[in-house]
Amino acid sequence: MTSRQRREILRRGSALAVGGVAGYALSGNAAPEASRTPFNVAPTFIPIAGGGEFPVRRIYCIGRNYAAHAREMGSDPTREPPFFFQKPTDAVQNVPPGAIVDHPYPPLTKNYHYEVELVAALKSGGRDIPIDQALVHVFGYTVGLDMTRRDLQRAMGDEKKPWEIGKSFDHSAPLGHLQPVAAVGHFAKGAIWLKVNGQTKQNADLSQMIWSVAEQISKLSEAFELAPGDIIYSGTPENVGPVVRGDVMEGHIDGLPNIQVKVV
Ligand code: MN
């Protein structure tokens, strides 16, 4: 056997191994003996309006991006650089249009808050993305809720500890199906509101965002290398507040389907 033939056999062998692993992941069958993966972890997807699924890589959230909300959180809404936190990918809870999805009241909190937000989903990324190039990377948009255990967030903040437990827990990111930019365009203005049991709680305009989506992407890309599958929660307007079991939340942004979830 020539070395060239040996290389060809090795190449085919590795191609077969890759195919085997992919088949295992898709079928959910027991791992083949040769696999180095001992168990299956479900990937996270957001359905795309019109068909297909958007694979989620990371969830970024911007803090205090509306002046009146920054004030109600006790901070000065001058145009300081935006700050970001993350939620785990599997915090996603998909909310189909027209449905009312059950949303579990999380453990440990007695002050569970809604925050309605515009969510941008990226199809590409990079580092140090200029503002005027940023929107090229957006695949689509949807309405999201940045659900928050406010009492835990505040307690940790008071102690100068990470917010994690207040923001980054299971099911903390309900959102609607993604609407591709080709269908809905980009969002710089338009009403954003949230109702609880039909009563308006938050009501503002996207034009009141301190940092635009393009600026958010640009700033984020200075700190992190952005990539396809990243989604960005753009921050919430003022008048955040609590929900309890039985409450139905409805989130709205002009030009996107509403989302509805029921706290159970
Ligand atoms: Mn938020």
Residues whose N, C-alpha, C, O or C-beta is under 5 A from the ligand:
A	BS01	MN	I62 E115 D146 G235 T236
